[in-house]
Amino acid sequence: MNDDLGLKDCFVHFQCKHGEQFTCHSGQCIDLTKICDSISDCNDNSDENDCNILLIDKSTYVKTHPPTSRTETTKITVDLNIISVDDIDELRMSFKAKFNLNLTWKDSRLEYLYLGSLNILNELHKGSIWYPILRFGNSEANADTEDPENPTIIQILKQGQPEILKKHEIGEGTRFKGSENELSLQGTYELWFKCSFDLLSYPFDIQKCNIDLEVPIHLQDHLNVTVGHVDYNGSKQLSQFYLSKISMKDSDYGNIMSCQFELKRIPIYHIFVTFIPTLGLQIIGIIILFLDEDHSDTTIMVSLTCLLVMMCFFQSIIQVVPKTAYLKVIDYWLIFALVNPFTNFIILVSWEMIKDLTKSPKNQTRPQMEPAEPTKSKSRCKMVMQILFPLWTCLFILAYVVLAFLIYMY
């Protein structure tokens, strides 16, 4: 353990069973696996002295170069554990994600001593070795895995079989090869990512977003990013979306790793706040077409009121709907719901004008309280509109419902 052991310590070195036990400076024997595990088992604490778990040949090791060879690139395995996806901003076309990232690789140039269960490198050791720094390709801040606001740790994963230190080597313990035991860089990040939202089908849209991890350009010939495991621990039921189909794949010959997921919008809000109230106004517009002509003034006022109410609906709904240069699915409904009451109002006013034009001189001498008899042409026109207007309304609503269902389900 200590490079400056005296003769007494050298004598004590051979007291315990070599390869199975460690000899404390006091002569006490403990199990070899108990040294350098951050728990003192020797009565003089000598099992926790000089616990340097990292061996580096400084004459050949270059920390700026990855551990590649002429025939193989360095394999970086990416594991992602998404904690939450929130603050989805459709206008900025971005979302915020919090996740744990784990990068694992092997460095055959290194050797490790006294590996236990934790094996976390201190800052001095971390600064003396090479480790991958990858870039989050679609992050708003162009962040990378070496983020001062998101500190990382490097852990040695005890995987390979240990070698017992020989008797002529000062110290007792085990040695592990870097080619058999992986290094793991672990960090927790909370970043904003860009996502191209296609709002054409809004509010029945399904958005596909991703978290991209890219190899820097100068290392693309030396590193190969491979897919590990991806998990999501947060709630899949978000405020406006349902998160599903989480997957991870690599592309560009192993230079890009992309974690993809779907955001399926929950349209229940617009169904109750937008579609059902405006549908009620369309039904009222159809009903007043069949009211008796004696109440023509009332029907016109009701139609005009429906038009004004729909205009107020339109103004309030348009404030919460994302604004785009193209028409969305909800925009077609709003245009229909606004044009329909206006058309209904024009029909009723036209009937009243035809009624005045078709009054005969005989009818004009009648008392004012007696209604005029409609002509056959007017009756025929009225019947046609009473069929065409409801039919057009029903056909549009049916087509819209079918289209929305197909968009949302497929």
C-alpha positions as CSV (number, residue, x, y, z in Angstrom):
1,M,0.0,0.0,0.0
2,N,2.7,2.6,1.0
3,D,5.7,3.1,-1.2
4,D,7.9,3.9,1.9
5,L,7.3,0.8,4.0
6,G,10.1,0.0,6.4
7,L,11.7,-3.4,7.1
8,K,9.1,-4.1,9.8
9,D,6.3,-3.4,7.4
10,C,7.9,-5.6,4.7
11,F,8.1,-8.4,7.3
12,V,4.5,-7.9,8.2
13,H,3.6,-7.9,4.5
14,F,4.1,-11.7,4.4
15,Q,2.1,-12.5,7.6
16,C,-1.3,-13.0,6.1
17,K,-2.4,-15.4,3.3
18,H,-1.3,-13.9,0.0
19,G,-4.0,-13.4,-2.6
20,E,-6.8,-13.7,-0.1
21,Q,-6.0,-11.4,2.9
22,F,-4.5,-8.0,3.5
23,T,-2.0,-7.4,6.2
24,C,-2.6,-4.3,8.2
25,H,0.4,-2.3,9.5
26,S,-0.5,-3.6,13.0
27,G,-0.3,-7.2,11.8
28,Q,-4.0,-7.7,11.7
29,C,-5.4,-9.8,8.7
30,I,-8.5,-8.7,6.9
31,D,-10.2,-9.9,3.7
32,L,-8.6,-8.6,0.5
33,T,-11.9,-7.2,-0.8
34,K,-12.3,-4.9,2.2
35,I,-9.4,-2.6,1.4
36,C,-10.0,0.9,-0.1
37,D,-13.8,0.6,0.3
38,S,-14.1,3.8,2.4
39,I,-14.7,1.7,5.5
40,S,-11.8,1.2,8.0
41,D,-11.5,-2.5,8.9
42,C,-7.9,-2.4,10.2
43,N,-7.6,-1.1,13.8
44,D,-4.9,1.3,12.6
45,N,-6.9,2.4,9.4
46,S,-4.1,1.3,7.2
47,D,-6.5,-0.5,4.8
48,E,-7.7,3.0,3.7
49,N,-4.3,4.6,3.2
50,D,-2.9,5.4,-0.3
51,C,-5.9,4.2,-2.1
52,N,-4.9,5.3,-5.6
53,I,-7.3,3.3,-7.8
54,L,-5.9,4.7,-11.1
55,L,-2.7,3.6,-12.8
56,I,-1.5,5.7,-15.7
57,D,1.7,5.3,-17.7
58,K,2.4,9.0,-18.1
59,S,5.2,8.4,-20.6
60,T,2.7,7.1,-23.2
61,Y,-0.7,8.3,-22.1
62,V,-2.1,11.3,-24.0
63,K,-5.3,12.6,-22.4
64,T,-6.4,14.6,-25.5
65,H,-6.6,11.4,-27.6
66,P,-9.3,8.8,-27.3
67,P,-8.2,5.1,-26.8
68,T,-8.4,4.2,-30.5
69,S,-6.3,1.8,-32.5
70,R,-5.5,1.7,-36.2
71,T,-8.2,-0.9,-36.8
72,E,-10.9,0.1,-34.2
73,T,-12.7,3.2,-33.0
74,T,-13.7,3.9,-29.5
75,K,-17.2,2.6,-28.8
76,I,-19.3,4.9,-26.6
77,T,-22.5,3.4,-25.3
78,V,-25.3,5.9,-24.5
79,D,-27.9,5.2,-21.8
80,L,-30.7,7.7,-21.3
81,N,-33.1,8.0,-18.4
82,I,-35.6,10.8,-19.1
83,I,-37.0,12.2,-15.8
84,S,-39.5,14.7,-17.3
85,V,-40.6,16.5,-20.4
86,D,-42.4,19.8,-19.7
87,D,-42.7,23.4,-20.7
88,I,-43.6,22.6,-24.3
89,D,-43.6,25.8,-26.2
90,E,-45.3,25.5,-29.7
91,L,-44.5,29.1,-30.7
92,R,-40.8,28.8,-29.9
93,M,-41.0,25.2,-31.3
94,S,-39.1,23.9,-28.3
95,F,-39.4,21.8,-25.1
96,K,-37.5,21.4,-21.9
97,A,-36.3,17.9,-20.8
98,K,-34.6,16.7,-17.6
99,F,-32.7,13.5,-17.9
100,N,-29.8,11.3,-16.6
101,L,-27.1,10.6,-19.2
102,N,-24.7,7.7,-18.9
103,L,-21.8,7.2,-21.3
104,T,-19.7,4.1,-21.0
105,W,-16.4,3.2,-22.8
106,K,-13.2,1.3,-22.2
107,D,-9.6,2.6,-22.1
108,S,-7.1,-0.1,-22.5
109,R,-4.3,2.3,-21.7
110,L,-5.4,2.4,-18.0
111,E,-5.2,0.0,-15.1
112,Y,-7.2,0.1,-11.9
113,L,-6.4,-1.0,-8.3
114,Y,-8.6,-2.0,-5.3
115,L,-11.9,-1.8,-7.1
116,G,-14.9,-2.0,-4.9
117,S,-18.6,-1.1,-5.4
118,L,-18.4,2.7,-6.0
119,N,-15.0,3.4,-7.6
120,I,-15.7,7.1,-8.3
121,L,-12.8,9.1,-9.6
122,N,-11.9,12.3,-7.8
123,E,-11.4,15.6,-9.7
124,L,-7.6,15.0,-9.9
125,H,-8.0,11.6,-11.5
126,K,-10.9,12.8,-13.7
127,G,-8.7,15.6,-15.0
128,S,-5.8,13.3,-15.9
129,I,-7.7,10.9,-18.2
130,W,-9.5,11.2,-21.6
131,Y,-13.3,11.1,-21.5
132,P,-15.9,11.8,-24.2
133,I,-17.5,15.2,-24.5
134,L,-20.5,15.0,-26.9
135,R,-22.7,17.8,-28.1
136,F,-26.5,18.1,-27.8
137,G,-27.1,18.8,-31.4
138,N,-30.6,20.3,-31.2
139,S,-30.3,22.1,-27.8
140,E,-31.1,25.8,-27.9
141,A,-27.9,26.7,-26.1
142,N,-25.6,24.4,-28.1
143,A,-24.8,22.6,-24.9
144,D,-22.5,19.6,-24.5
145,T,-22.0,16.9,-21.9
146,E,-19.3,19.0,-20.2
147,D,-21.6,21.6,-18.7
148,P,-20.5,23.7,-15.7
149,E,-24.1,23.9,-14.5
150,N,-24.5,20.1,-14.7
151,P,-21.4,18.5,-13.1
152,T,-20.6,14.9,-14.0
153,I,-18.9,12.1,-12.3
154,I,-16.7,9.2,-13.7
155,Q,-17.1,5.8,-12.2
156,I,-15.1,2.6,-12.9
157,L,-17.4,-0.3,-13.4
158,K,-15.9,-3.5,-11.9
159,Q,-16.5,-6.1,-14.6
160,G,-13.4,-8.1,-15.5
161,Q,-11.5,-10.6,-13.4
162,P,-8.9,-9.1,-11.0
163,E,-5.2,-10.0,-11.0
164,I,-3.6,-10.5,-7.6
165,L,-0.6,-8.2,-7.0
166,K,2.6,-10.2,-6.9
167,K,4.7,-10.4,-3.8
168,H,7.5,-8.4,-5.2
169,E,5.1,-5.5,-5.8
170,I,4.9,-3.2,-2.8
171,G,1.4,-3.4,-1.4
172,E,-1.4,-6.0,-1.4
173,G,-4.5,-6.0,-3.4
174,T,-5.9,-6.6,-6.9
175,R,-5.3,-5.0,-10.3
176,F,-7.9,-4.7,-13.1
177,K,-7.3,-4.1,-16.8
178,G,-8.7,-1.1,-18.5
179,S,-9.6,-3.2,-21.6
180,E,-12.0,-5.4,-19.4
181,N,-13.6,-2.8,-17.1
182,E,-15.6,0.1,-18.4
183,L,-15.6,3.7,-17.4
184,S,-18.9,5.4,-16.9
185,L,-19.6,9.2,-17.2
186,Q,-22.8,10.1,-15.5
187,G,-24.6,13.4,-15.4
188,T,-28.1,15.0,-14.9
189,Y,-29.1,17.7,-17.4
190,E,-32.1,20.0,-17.8
191,L,-32.0,21.7,-21.2
192,W,-34.2,23.3,-23.8
193,F,-34.3,21.4,-27.1
194,K,-35.6,22.5,-30.6
195,C,-38.5,20.5,-32.1
196,S,-40.1,21.2,-35.5
197,F,-43.8,21.3,-34.7
198,D,-46.1,20.6,-37.6
199,L,-49.4,22.2,-36.5
200,L,-51.3,21.5,-39.7
201,S,-53.5,19.0,-37.9
202,Y,-54.0,21.0,-34.8
203,P,-55.7,20.1,-32.3
204,F,-55.5,16.5,-33.5
205,D,-51.8,16.6,-34.2
206,I,-49.0,14.2,-33.2
207,Q,-45.6,15.8,-32.8
208,K,-42.3,13.9,-33.1
209,C,-39.5,15.3,-31.1
210,N,-36.0,14.1,-30.3
211,I,-32.9,14.6,-28.1
212,D,-29.8,14.4,-30.3
213,L,-26.3,13.6,-29.1
214,E,-23.5,14.2,-31.6
215,V,-19.8,13.4,-31.8
216,P,-17.6,16.5,-32.4
217,I,-16.4,16.9,-36.0
218,H,-12.7,16.4,-35.1
219,L,-13.5,13.0,-33.4
220,Q,-15.9,11.5,-35.9
221,D,-13.3,9.2,-37.3
222,H,-12.3,8.0,-33.8
223,L,-15.5,7.5,-31.9
224,N,-18.6,5.4,-32.5
225,V,-21.8,6.1,-30.6
226,T,-23.9,3.1,-30.0
227,V,-27.4,2.8,-28.5
228,G,-27.9,1.6,-25.0
229,H,-31.1,1.7,-22.9
230,V,-33.7,4.5,-22.8
231,D,-36.2,4.8,-20.0
232,Y,-38.9,7.4,-19.1
233,N,-39.7,7.7,-15.4
234,G,-42.0,10.8,-15.6
235,S,-45.7,11.0,-16.1
236,K,-46.7,10.3,-19.7
237,Q,-49.9,12.4,-19.2
238,L,-48.7,16.0,-19.8
239,S,-50.8,19.1,-19.7
240,Q,-51.6,19.1,-23.4
241,F,-50.0,15.9,-24.7
242,Y,-49.6,12.2,-24.1
243,L,-46.0,11.1,-24.4
244,S,-45.4,7.7,-26.1
245,K,-43.2,5.6,-28.4
246,I,-39.9,6.4,-26.8
247,S,-37.0,4.9,-28.7
248,M,-33.3,5.5,-29.4
249,K,-31.3,5.0,-32.6
250,D,-28.0,5.9,-34.1
251,S,-27.3,7.5,-37.5
252,D,-24.6,9.0,-39.6
253,Y,-22.3,6.0,-39.2
254,G,-22.4,6.2,-35.4
255,N,-21.8,9.9,-35.1
256,I,-25.3,10.8,-34.0
257,M,-27.5,9.2,-31.3
258,S,-31.1,10.3,-31.3
259,C,-33.7,9.7,-28.7
260,Q,-37.1,10.0,-30.3
261,F,-40.6,10.2,-28.8
262,E,-44.1,11.2,-29.8
263,L,-46.3,14.0,-28.3
264,K,-49.9,13.1,-29.0
265,R,-52.1,16.1,-28.3
266,I,-55.1,15.6,-26.0
267,P,-58.0,17.4,-27.8
268,I,-60.5,17.2,-25.0
269,Y,-60.1,20.9,-24.1
270,H,-61.0,22.1,-27.6
271,I,-63.8,19.5,-27.9
272,F,-65.6,21.0,-24.9
273,V,-64.5,24.7,-25.3
274,T,-64.5,25.1,-29.0
275,F,-66.4,22.4,-31.0
276,I,-69.4,21.7,-28.8
277,P,-70.4,25.4,-28.2
278,T,-70.0,26.3,-31.8
279,L,-71.9,23.2,-32.9
280,G,-74.8,24.4,-30.7
281,L,-74.8,27.7,-32.6
282,Q,-75.0,25.8,-35.9
283,I,-78.0,23.8,-34.7
284,I,-79.8,27.0,-33.6
285,G,-79.2,28.4,-37.0
286,I,-80.9,25.4,-38.7
287,I,-83.8,25.4,-36.3
288,I,-84.8,29.1,-37.0
289,L,-85.1,28.3,-40.7
290,F,-88.2,26.3,-39.9
291,L,-89.9,28.9,-37.7
292,D,-93.2,30.4,-38.8
293,E,-92.9,33.6,-41.0
294,D,-95.1,35.5,-38.5
295,H,-92.0,35.6,-36.3
296,S,-89.6,36.7,-39.1
297,D,-88.3,39.7,-37.0
298,T,-87.5,37.4,-34.1
299,T,-85.7,34.8,-36.3
300,I,-83.6,37.5,-37.9
301,M,-82.6,38.8,-34.5
302,V,-81.8,35.3,-33.3
303,S,-79.6,34.7,-36.4
304,L,-77.8,38.0,-35.9
305,T,-77.2,37.2,-32.2
306,C,-75.8,33.8,-33.2
307,L,-73.4,35.6,-35.6
308,L,-72.3,38.0,-32.9
309,V,-71.8,35.2,-30.4
310,M,-69.8,33.2,-32.9
311,M,-67.6,36.2,-33.6
312,C,-66.9,36.6,-29.9
313,F,-66.0,32.8,-29.8
314,F,-63.7,33.3,-32.8
315,Q,-61.8,36.1,-31.1
316,S,-61.4,34.3,-27.8
317,I,-60.4,31.0,-29.4
318,I,-57.9,32.5,-31.8
319,Q,-55.9,33.9,-28.8
320,V,-55.1,30.4,-27.5
321,V,-54.5,28.8,-30.8
322,P,-50.9,28.8,-32.2
323,K,-50.6,31.3,-35.0
324,T,-49.2,29.9,-38.3
325,A,-48.9,31.1,-41.9
326,Y,-51.0,28.2,-43.0
327,L,-54.5,27.1,-42.1
328,K,-54.8,24.4,-39.5
329,V,-57.6,21.9,-39.0
330,I,-59.2,24.0,-36.3
331,D,-59.1,27.1,-38.5
332,Y,-61.3,25.4,-41.1
333,W,-63.9,24.6,-38.4
334,L,-63.8,28.2,-37.1
335,I,-64.2,29.6,-40.7
336,F,-67.2,27.3,-41.2
337,A,-68.7,28.2,-37.9
338,L,-68.4,31.9,-38.7
339,V,-69.6,31.7,-42.3
340,N,-72.6,29.5,-41.5
341,P,-74.4,32.0,-39.2
342,F,-73.7,34.8,-41.7
343,T,-75.2,32.7,-44.5
344,N,-78.2,31.9,-42.3
345,F,-78.7,35.6,-41.7
346,I,-78.5,36.4,-45.4
347,I,-81.1,33.7,-46.1
348,L,-83.6,35.0,-43.6
349,V,-83.2,38.6,-44.8
350,S,-83.6,37.5,-48.4
351,W,-86.9,35.7,-47.5
352,E,-88.1,38.9,-45.9
353,M,-87.2,41.0,-48.9
354,I,-89.0,38.5,-51.2
355,K,-92.0,38.6,-49.0
356,D,-92.2,42.4,-49.3
357,L,-91.8,42.2,-53.1
358,T,-94.5,39.6,-53.7
359,K,-97.2,41.4,-51.8
360,S,-100.2,42.2,-54.1
361,P,-102.1,45.5,-54.0
362,K,-105.0,43.5,-52.6
363,N,-102.8,42.3,-49.8
364,Q,-101.6,45.7,-49.1
365,T,-105.2,46.9,-48.2
366,R,-105.5,44.2,-45.6
367,P,-105.2,45.1,-41.9
368,Q,-101.6,45.2,-40.7
369,M,-102.1,42.3,-38.3
370,E,-103.1,39.9,-41.1
371,P,-100.0,38.1,-42.6
372,A,-99.5,38.1,-46.4
373,E,-99.8,34.8,-48.2
374,P,-96.4,33.7,-49.7
375,T,-96.2,33.1,-53.4
376,K,-95.4,29.7,-54.9
377,S,-91.9,30.8,-56.1
378,K,-91.1,32.0,-52.6
379,S,-92.4,28.8,-51.1
380,R,-90.3,26.8,-53.5
381,C,-87.1,28.8,-52.7
382,K,-87.7,28.5,-49.0
383,M,-88.1,24.8,-49.3
384,V,-84.9,24.4,-51.3
385,M,-82.9,26.4,-48.7
386,Q,-84.5,24.4,-45.8
387,I,-83.1,21.3,-47.4
388,L,-79.8,22.5,-48.8
389,F,-78.6,24.5,-45.8
390,P,-79.0,21.7,-43.2
391,L,-77.7,19.2,-45.7
392,W,-74.5,21.3,-46.3
393,T,-74.1,21.8,-42.6
394,C,-74.5,18.1,-41.7
395,L,-72.2,17.0,-44.6
396,F,-69.4,19.4,-43.5
397,I,-69.7,18.3,-39.8
398,L,-69.6,14.6,-40.8
399,A,-66.6,15.1,-43.1
400,Y,-64.8,17.1,-40.5
401,V,-65.4,14.5,-37.7
402,V,-64.2,11.6,-40.0
403,L,-61.1,13.6,-41.0
404,A,-60.2,14.5,-37.4
405,F,-60.7,10.8,-36.4
406,L,-58.4,9.5,-39.2
407,I,-55.7,12.2,-38.4
408,Y,-55.7,11.4,-34.7
409,M,-55.8,7.6,-34.9
410,Y,-53.6,7.0,-37.9
